[in-house]
Amino acid sequence: MYHSYDGGGVKIDGPAVLVRKSVTDDVSVSAQYYVDEISGASIDVEVLASEYAEERTQYDVGADYLLNKTIISLGYSNSTENDYEADTYSLGISQDFFGDLSTLSLSFALGNDTVKKSTDPLFEEDKTTQSYQFSWTQVMTKNLLMNFIYHVITDEGYLNNPYRSYRFMNNGSVGWLTEKYPETRTSHAFAVRGRYFMPYRAAFGFEYRRFNDTWGINAYNMDLSYTHPWGEHWIFDVHYRYYSQSDADFYSDLFPSADFQNYMGRDKELSTFTNNTIGFKVSYEIDTGWSHDWLEKASVTLAWDILSLDYENFHDARRDDLPPGTEPLYNFDADVVRFFISAWF
């Protein structure tokens, strides 16, 4: 797969490879290699620093064990960049019930991260993440499939970005200091998803999700999608997503003073904003009759998402020709492109 993100002054692209192999009738293993080439400068960087370039690599390995109607999954992931390293261990159990009409899935993940700073070789902080997820999938009718998900995440340690700063009024001018975040965070999310299958192999999809955390952020998103096959080989998808969130309790675009409160942040992802996304995807299933059965199935897929983000209380501080706090509100558009080839042997 090739993936690309371009928006907000930042460009991210790179390849990814995923391989899955059945070892026995009961066991399968998988491995993935993922690379992000990151360049440019977001608005946060432009205000106080200059453009940068870095690379992030990620390795994932996993195994699934099938025991009657139970699937046990184990996974490990390592992500490395010049100033951040993350190790994640995961365990999942999935069980079918009631004549395979219901599926219960439970999962747990433990992440141990190390936060560094490229401008300070002595800077090193730890972060620990625990994730718990409950999922229930139910066949409602012959055409309707529903999924209910509850997700809890707890974070402890150094949770802010060491490069980001908040701004404050300082005797009529503006000062900048490194953000100060709480050392704990717990978030809760609940999602309802559904997929309705049409007689002609098309399908409608929908999702509604609520999110809140101990930092005071409340968010929700709504998704709608439609899948339509054309002929024997083509599949077309279109989807729309709307996301809205409130700001964190300790967020402000401009603080009255340097030590106005215990925790102070200006990261735009903690502000109040909305995100509209429209996406398109086309897949072509390749005829594999020529392969004499060594290639079971193959497909080529191209996906394109267009994002539009509007911030309601995050101002464009690059406009130093205007009084602090009166700059235009920030917004930007982004494009996400994915191209991948899939093959089953």
Phi, psi and omega in degrees: 000144170244134180232149182213136174233132180218110180177153178063026180085001183240139175238129179230127175207168180160175180264165173211142179227130177235129179234131176233136184223133173278119180276314174224186177294339185251345188233134172228150179234157180216156177213143180222142175235130188222133181232135171244121170260114188249131178213161179107202181204121174288172182300327178298320182286319183301326184293319188239352184217202182231177181299156181216169176217137178206169181232137175241131177241143181225135176240135178229137172228148181205164178215141177238136178237123181262121179233102187056248180253019180247135175244124177252127184239137175236144180210155175219138180224139175231126178238130185227134169218177190294340182229018181201137175222135183227132173240129182231132178243136185224150177221133179222147177228132180230135184224132176270143180227169168050057178065034179066018177272345181230143178226125175255129179233132176235138180217152178222139177224140178238123179244133175240111185246151174239122182259127179237180180219120186296336181270357181217098183296344180270350182280125177201122181229157182250153176218135179238134180234133173239131184234130178235132180224136176242130181224134176235122178249131186227129170280109183278313176219182179293343182247345188244126177241129181241150180221131180239128186230135172236130188226130178237133177230132174241133178240140176221144177115215182274106190254353180262173178269122185293348181266346187270147183229155171256156179248152184211159178282134183222089179055046177091346177247183182250133174246161180228136176220157179298137182301153178234113183249159169298159180264004176223152177203133175233130180236149178234137178221140176230132183228144173238124180235150178213155176217123181248121185266130181270160182299331184262032175073006174275169181206143171257140176234151178210156177209141170228130185224137175244146182218140170209156179216174183284358174270358178094004179279131173236132184214160172209156173219152177233134180233140173228138180216157178219132179243131183224120176278152177223114185069206182267346191239339187258141173226127180245137178232143171223141180214155177228138180226135175239130181231138179218138177218154173267169184274164177287158182299329185255016179272143169203144176288328181210113181275150180294330182206172185293322182243049184295326179206173185295316181243136185216124181219148177230013177301128183297338178286351175262358183272180174275123180204166175233155181222124174250130181230132170236136186226153179227144178214138176229134180234142177237120178272119186280137175288120184254018181299332181289346189275356182056041173075358177284338174246110185287315183202151178207151179209157176236133185227138174234127181232143181220121176247138177245119183250143174227117183246131180234121182262133187265341178215033174236115186264156181280092185288357175291340180278075182283002176275356181245154177300143180305134179090352179252002180296160177298149174293145185276145172205157176201162176246154181215154176239135176238121182238135176227134176230123181216152178244130180241141180217140178242126183248000000 
